[in-house]
Amino acid sequence: MHHTTSNPPPSITDPGESIEVQRNFGFLAEQTQPAELPRPSYRMPIILFTLTVVTTLFAGAILVGANPFLQPKSLLKGIPYSFTLLAILLTHEFGHYFTSRYHRVPATLPYFIPAPPPFLAGTFGAFIRMTSPILRKKAIFDIGISGPIAGFVVAVVAVVIGLKLSTIVSLTTPVGYRAGSSLIFSWLSHLILGDPGEGYDILLHPIAVAGWFGLFVTTLNLIPIGQLDGGHVIYALFGEKQRFISFVVMMILLGLGYFAWPGWILWAFLPLIFGLRHPPVIDPDTPLGPGRIIIGWLGLIMFVITFIPVPLS
């Protein structure tokens, strides 16, 4: 996930002003694509990452029934979960980071958000900040899609490994939360473990749980609203139609929030924070090319197969 702190460039509303606006855009492009990118700050990203290592270790230890508060050594039992989840999130965010540097868009290192117990995941995710606008359509597309694809690949590998280590248990075994399944998770589960049978379910290994969270993070980032990763991809593919698509998605999320999982209501109101409309670019009519279009559609398919109507119950 990434976030831009600067104001969006002006929109073109009057054809008579288009030449001047293009000049202004060109000036902005020169100012925001320096010959030498500034060196990112390390201190706060390292502090937040260290705290997130601790909170995810706690989450992983609690996941396997340990109590690190009473037995501090049991914190080590959280390593498989913590290592896997942080690997997924790091891969996602550095996908954005290195693509930003490739397009000469200044960006920070990833900021992780630790989540202390009782929050299940141990983290609220991570993000990078763009310190200048992204003014070119190909750059917006590449930066937006690179993180979800990179994180998705690592998450799928984690799910495969984790499912191989998972066990099938009787439903009489006490459970805390039941995780919903996306299409990709269900396919992999049936492929690796088969059908558990009536009266049985799968007790996920911590690595599989981390992979599940990684796929869910992919879903959240690919929601095609505003300036989320999915919003960038939709804007690059469909231009001004992105605003209508975002509105439709917002209505669907509101419906799911009412009928399925209340958490979707929060994500439906994201446009109130980030805006429903994507900021314009200086080259809206430049074709993405067949390669990027194919990748863009694969990104939309990735959103569909990782989406979970009821994530937790």
C-alpha positions in Angstrom: 0.0 0.0 0.0 1.3 3.5 -0.6 0.2 7.0 0.1 1.0 10.3 -1.4 1.3 13.4 0.8 1.5 16.1 -1.8 -1.5 17.8 -3.4 -2.7 16.3 -6.7 -1.9 18.2 -9.9 -4.7 20.4 -11.4 -7.3 18.8 -13.5 -7.9 19.9 -17.1 -11.4 21.4 -17.4 -11.1 23.9 -20.2 -9.6 22.9 -23.6 -8.3 26.4 -24.0 -6.2 26.0 -20.9 -4.8 22.5 -21.8 -1.5 23.9 -23.2 -0.8 25.9 -20.1 -1.7 23.0 -17.9 0.5 20.7 -19.8 3.3 23.1 -19.3 2.6 23.2 -15.6 2.5 19.4 -15.6 5.8 19.3 -17.3 7.3 21.7 -14.7 6.0 19.4 -12.0 7.3 16.3 -13.7 10.8 17.9 -13.8 10.6 19.0 -10.1 9.3 15.6 -8.9 11.7 13.4 -10.9 15.1 14.6 -9.7 18.3 13.4 -11.4 19.4 12.0 -8.0 16.7 10.6 -5.6 17.0 11.7 -2.0 18.3 9.2 0.5 15.4 7.7 2.5 15.3 8.0 6.3 16.0 4.8 8.2 15.3 5.6 11.8 11.5 5.5 12.0 11.1 2.6 9.6 13.5 0.5 11.6 11.8 1.4 14.9 8.4 0.5 13.6 9.6 -2.7 12.0 11.3 -3.8 15.2 8.0 -3.2 17.2 6.1 -5.1 14.6 8.5 -8.0 14.9 7.6 -8.1 18.6 3.9 -7.8 18.2 3.8 -10.5 15.4 5.8 -12.8 17.6 3.2 -12.4 20.3 0.4 -13.0 17.8 2.2 -16.1 16.5 2.8 -17.5 20.0 -0.8 -16.9 21.1 -2.0 -18.5 17.9 -0.4 -21.9 18.9 -1.8 -21.6 22.5 1.3 -20.2 24.2 1.2 -17.4 26.7 4.3 -15.2 26.3 3.1 -12.9 29.2 3.6 -15.8 31.7 6.3 -17.6 29.8 8.5 -15.2 27.9 10.5 -18.0 26.2 7.4 -19.2 24.5 7.6 -16.1 22.4 9.9 -18.1 20.1 7.0 -20.2 19.1 5.7 -17.2 17.2 8.7 -17.2 14.8 7.1 -19.2 11.9 4.1 -16.9 11.8 6.0 -13.7 12.3 8.7 -14.5 9.8 6.2 -15.5 7.1 3.8 -12.6 7.5 6.6 -10.0 7.6 8.2 -11.6 4.5 5.0 -11.2 2.7 4.5 -7.5 3.8 8.1 -6.6 3.1 8.0 -8.1 -0.4 4.8 -6.2 -1.1 6.1 -2.9 0.1 9.5 -3.2 -1.5 7.8 -4.0 -4.7 6.3 -0.5 -4.5 9.6 1.0 -3.3 11.9 -0.3 -6.0 9.4 0.4 -8.8 9.1 3.9 -7.5 12.8 4.4 -7.6 12.8 2.9 -11.1 10.4 5.6 -12.2 12.3 8.2 -10.2 9.5 8.9 -7.8 10.8 9.8 -4.3 9.4 7.4 -1.7 10.1 6.5 1.9 11.1 3.0 3.1 8.1 0.9 4.4 6.4 2.0 7.6 5.1 -1.0 9.5 2.1 -0.5 11.9 2.4 -2.8 15.0 -0.8 -4.1 16.6 -0.4 -5.3 20.1 -2.6 -8.1 21.6 -5.5 -8.8 21.4 -5.3 -8.0 17.6 -5.1 -11.3 15.8 -2.6 -10.5 13.1 -0.1 -8.5 15.3 0.1 -5.8 12.7 -2.2 -3.4 10.8 0.0 -3.8 7.7 2.6 -1.4 6.2 2.8 1.4 3.8 5.2 3.7 2.0 4.8 7.4 1.4 5.3 9.0 -2.0 6.8 12.4 -1.3 5.8 13.8 -4.7 2.9 13.2 -7.1 3.0 10.3 -9.6 2.3 12.2 -12.8 2.7 9.6 -15.6 0.2 6.8 -16.3 2.7 4.0 -16.8 4.4 4.9 -13.5 1.1 4.9 -11.7 0.3 1.5 -13.1 3.7 0.0 -12.4 3.9 1.3 -8.9 0.3 0.3 -8.1 0.5 -3.3 -9.4 4.0 -4.2 -8.4 3.3 -4.5 -4.6 0.2 -6.7 -4.8 1.8 -9.1 -7.4 5.0 -9.5 -5.4 3.2 -10.0 -2.1 0.7 -12.4 -3.7 3.4 -14.7 -5.0 5.0 -15.0 -1.5 1.6 -15.4 0.1 0.7 -18.3 -2.2 4.0 -20.0 -1.5 3.4 -19.6 2.3 -0.2 -21.0 2.0 1.1 -24.1 0.1 3.8 -24.7 2.7 1.5 -24.0 5.6 -1.3 -26.2 4.3 1.2 -29.1 4.0 1.9 -28.6 7.7 -1.7 -28.2 8.7 -3.9 -31.0 10.2 -7.5 -32.1 9.9 -9.4 -32.1 13.2 -12.8 -33.0 14.4 -15.2 -30.0 14.7 -15.6 -31.0 18.4 -12.1 -29.5 18.9 -12.5 -26.0 20.5 -11.7 -23.2 18.1 -11.6 -19.4 18.5 -12.1 -17.9 15.1 -13.1 -19.4 11.8 -11.3 -17.9 8.8 -13.3 -17.5 5.6 -11.8 -18.9 2.4 -11.1 -17.0 -0.8 -11.2 -18.9 -4.2 -7.5 -19.3 -4.3 -7.3 -20.5 -0.7 -10.1 -23.0 -1.2 -8.5 -24.3 -4.4 -5.1 -24.8 -2.8 -6.7 -26.4 0.3 -8.6 -29.0 -1.8 -5.5 -29.6 -3.9 -3.2 -30.3 -0.9 -5.5 -31.6 1.8 -8.6 -32.7 -0.1 -12.1 -32.6 1.4 -11.9 -32.9 5.2 -15.3 -34.6 5.3 -18.4 -33.9 7.3 -17.7 -33.1 11.0 -14.1 -32.2 10.3 -12.2 -29.1 9.5 -8.6 -27.9 8.8 -6.5 -26.6 11.8 -4.2 -24.2 10.0 -0.5 -24.2 10.7 0.8 -20.7 11.7 2.6 -20.4 8.3 -0.7 -21.0 6.5 -2.4 -18.4 8.8 0.3 -15.9 7.8 -0.3 -16.8 4.1 -4.0 -16.3 4.6 -3.4 -12.8 6.0 -1.1 -12.1 3.1 -3.8 -12.9 0.6 -6.3 -10.8 2.5 -3.8 -7.9 2.5 -3.6 -8.3 -1.3 -7.4 -8.0 -1.5 -7.5 -4.9 0.6 -4.8 -3.2 -1.4 -6.4 -4.1 -4.8 -9.8 -2.6 -3.9 -10.4 -0.3 -6.9 -11.1 2.9 -5.0 -9.3 6.2 -5.0 -5.5 6.0 -4.6 -5.3 2.5 -3.3 -3.2 0.2 -5.4 -6.4 -1.1 -7.1 -7.4 2.5 -7.8 -4.2 3.2 -9.6 -4.6 0.1 -11.7 -8.2 0.9 -12.6 -7.3 4.5 -13.5 -4.5 3.4 -15.7 -6.7 0.9 -17.5 -10.0 2.8 -17.8 -9.1 6.5 -17.3 -12.0 8.7 -16.1 -14.3 5.6 -15.9 -12.3 4.9 -12.7 -14.6 7.2 -10.7 -17.8 5.3 -11.7 -16.1 2.0 -11.0 -15.0 3.2 -7.6 -18.5 4.3 -6.8 -20.0 0.9 -7.8 -17.4 -0.9 -5.6 -18.2 1.4 -2.7 -21.9 0.5 -3.0 -21.0 -3.2 -3.1 -18.8 -3.0 0.0 -21.6 -1.2 1.8 -24.0 -4.0 1.0 -21.5 -6.6 2.1 -20.9 -4.7 5.2 -24.6 -4.8 6.1 -25.3 -8.4 5.0 -22.0 -10.2 5.5 -19.1 -8.6 7.4 -19.3 -5.2 9.1 -15.6 -4.5 8.4 -16.4 -3.8 4.8 -18.3 -0.7 5.8 -15.0 0.8 7.0 -13.4 0.2 3.6 -16.5 1.5 1.8 -15.9 4.9 3.4 -12.2 5.1 2.3 -13.2 7.5 -0.5 -14.1 10.0 2.2 -10.4 9.9 3.2 -8.5 9.4 -0.1 -11.2 10.7 -2.5 -13.3 8.8 -5.0 -11.6 10.3 -8.1 -8.0 9.6 -9.0 -5.8 12.6 -9.6 -5.1 13.3 -13.4 -1.8 12.6 -15.1 0.1 14.4 -17.8 -0.3 11.6 -20.4 -3.8 10.2 -20.0 -4.0 9.2 -23.7 -0.7 7.4 -23.8 -1.4 3.6 -24.3 -0.2 1.3 -21.6 0.8 -1.3 -24.2 -0.4 -4.9 -24.4 1.9 -6.2 -21.7 0.7 -3.8 -19.1 -2.9 -4.3 -20.1 -2.6 -8.1 -19.6 -0.9 -7.6 -16.2 -3.7 -5.2 -15.3 -6.4 -7.7 -16.0 -4.4 -10.4 -14.1 -4.4 -8.0 -11.2 -8.2 -7.7 -11.3 -8.5 -11.5 -11.5 -6.1 -11.6 -8.5 -8.5 -9.3 -6.6 -11.4 -11.6 -7.4 -9.7 -14.8 -6.4 -8.4 -13.4 -3.1 -11.6 -11.7 -2.0 -13.4 -13.1 1.1 -17.0 -11.9 1.7 -16.7 -13.0 5.4 -13.1 -13.0 6.4 -13.6 -13.9 10.1 -16.4 -15.3 12.1 
